[in-house]
Amino acid sequence: MNSSLEPKRIFNFGSYKCEYVVVRQKRKTLGLSIGPDLNICIKCPQATTEERIEAFLKRKWLWLKKQQTFFSKYQKKVYRKEYVSGESFYYLGRQYQLVVKSSKKDRVRLDRGKIFIETTKEVRNSKLNERLLNQWYQSRTEDVFLGRLEAVSKGFRLPTAPELGIREMSKRWGSYLKQKRIILNPRLIMAPKECIDYVIAHELCHFKYKNHDDAFYRLLESKFPGWKKTKEKLECLLG
């Protein structure tokens, strides 16, 4: 997709002020995202006027302010995870504290708002702890994704149930294949179920409409009302 990134701009609305960048793309709607680094980005159609962007920001300023407050409060220095007690990890939209403890058996369990890694090795063995946690995520991912795919598919009345594939993707949350197969990004296991459902619904809409045209978005809205807010939540959480 061809896109152009413009220099940073300043938005003022009453006492509220923020910096943002505009990315013009081949698309039909305006999108707004803010990441943990507090960078604000507006994606819009190539011919979008400055007046339309300004009006869009005025409608979204309160949401932006709330997101900035949230990320400012919880913002931490980005660092490589060491997989030791005290770190935090997301699972289905919730943030869990990691507890690593010695045990006679290697396993991972979720209990009372914490993720426990029980290990037969040294508790600060980062490589083993990472492997154990990743295996736990993988075991949960397929079960959760299959369950959500079955639930969301019921609303589409497809002739045959789509197959599920799970694959790391750098720029996509999901993908639709002509062979009636849906691919989901395993990182989605960290997002709330409503975000997983949104991605699945998006891909299922491609069973009928290949392109992101007006008909596609009408179908998406009918199957997943309010999908734009869920999309924003997903982008804000996982980037």
N, C-alpha and C positions, 0 to 999 in steps of 0.2 A: 504494500500500500504506500503510495507516494504521500509524503507529508513534509511540512515545512515548520520549523521551530522559530518563533519570533522572539525578540529581546524581552526581558522582564518589564512588566508594567506595574503601575500602582493603582489600586482601587480604593476610593474613599467613599464612605457612605455614613454620614453623620459622624460619630466618634470612632467608627470602625475603619481600619486601614490595613491593607495587606498587599504583598507583592504576588504576582502570578505570571505565568507564561502561557502563550497561546500556541497550540499546535494545529495547523490547518491540514485537513485530510479529506480524502474522498469518502464522505459519509453524509448522512442526512440530519443527524441530531447533534445537539451540544452535550458534551459530557464533562463532568467536573470531578477531580480527584485530589486528595491531599494525603501525603504519606507521613510516616513517622518522622521523617526529616523536616516536616512542615512545609515542604515545597508544594505549591498549588499549581495545578495544570488544568487548562481548559482545552478540550479537543472539540473542534468545530468544522463544519463544511468550509470548503475553500473560499466561497464568496460571502461568508458571514460578515455583516457590517459591525462596526464598532458599537453602534447603538444597541444592536441585538446582544452583543457580549455584555455590555454594561447592564442592560435590563436583566439578563440571565443572572449576573452576579448579585444584583439587588434582591432577586428572589431567593438566592442561596446564601446570603451573607450570614444569617443566623446559624445555619447548619455549619458553615465554615468556621465560625467563631467557636462553636461547641467542639468541633473536631480539633481545632488548634489548642483549645484548653485541655482536651483529653490527652493529646500527644505531648503537650508541654509538661503535663503532670507526670506522665509515665515514661517520658523519653529517657533512654539510657544510652550510654556510649556503646556503639556497635563494636562487637568483638566476636571472635571465634568461640563457639561453645566448647566448653571443656568437659561437659557431661559429669558434673560434680554436684553434690548437694547444694541447694540454694538457688540454682539457676531455674528458669521458668520455660515452659514449653506449652504451645497451644494444642488443644484437641477439641474438635467440634465447637470452636468458637470460644471456649473457656481457656483461661490461662492457669496452668497448674505448676506448683512448685515441685522441683525434683528432689527426691530423697534417695541417696545411695547407701545401702547397708550391707554388711557381710551376711552370708547365708550358706547353707549346705547345698543350695540349688540355684542355678542361674535362671532368673525370671523377672518379668516386669508386671506390675499390677497397678490398677487405679483404685485408690481408696481414700475416702474422706477429703476430697479436694486436693490430693497430691498424687504424683506419679512416683511409685517406688521401684527402684532397680535393686534387685537382690542378687548379689554376685558372690561367686566362690573365690574370686581373685581380690586383689587390692582395690579398695573402694575408689581410689583415684586413678584407676586404669581407664583412661579416657577412651581408648580405642575399643575396648571390650564393652564399656558402658554405651558407647555410641552404637555399636553393632546390636546390642541387646534392645536398645530403645527403637532402632530402625526396624528390627524384626517385629517388635510389638506394633508399631505403626502399620507395617505391611499387613499383619494379620487382621487388624481392625479395618483397614482400608477396603479390602475386597468385600467383607461382610456388609459394611455400611453402604458402600456404593451400590452393591447389588440390591439392597433393600430400598434405597432411595430411587433407583432406576425402575424397580418394579412398581413402586407407589406412584411415581410421576407418570409412567407410561400408561397407567389405567385411564388417565384423562385424555389420551390421544387416540384411543381405539385403533391401534395399528394392527394390520393383518397378521404380522408376526412380531414376536418380542425381539427387540434389538439385543445384540450381543454386547458385552462390556469388555473394554480393554483399558488397561492402566499403564500410562507411560509418562515419563518426565517430559515436559515441554517448556521451553524457555519463555515463550510469548503467548501461550494459550492456556486457558483453563480446560477446554474441551475441544473435541474435533469430531466431525461426522464423516464416516466413510460410506461410499456408495454400496458397499456390501452389507448394508443395514447393521453397521457396527458403530458404537460410540466409544471414543477414547476419552478418558478423564485423567487430569493431572493429579498425581498422588498427594500433592500439597493441599488439595482441597480438604483432606481429612482434618486439617487444622481450622477450617472455617465452620460456621454454624450450618446446620442441616438445611436451612432455608437457602443459603448460598449454593450448596451442592445441588439442591432442587432447581434453582434458577439455571445453573449451567446445563443440567440435564434437559430442562425444558427448552432452552435455547437450541441445543443440538437436535432435539426431537423435532423442532419446527423445520429443520433442514430436510426432514424426510419428505416434506411437501414443497418447500421453497428453498432452492439452492442459494439464492442471493439474499442479501440484506436489503430487500426492497420494502415498499410500504405494506405489501401483503404479508410479508414475513413478520413485521413488527405488529401488525394487527392481530395475527395469530398468536404471537408471543404474549401480547397484552391480554388476550382472551384466556389463555391457558395459565398465565402467571401474572395476575394483576399487580401493579406496583413493582415490576421487575427492575425499574431504573434505580430505585432506592436500595434494593438488594444488591444490585451490581456495584453501586457506590460503596456499600458496606464491605463487600468482598475486596474491592480495590484498596480501600483504606486499611483493611486488616492485613492483607498479604502482599499488597503492592503489585 
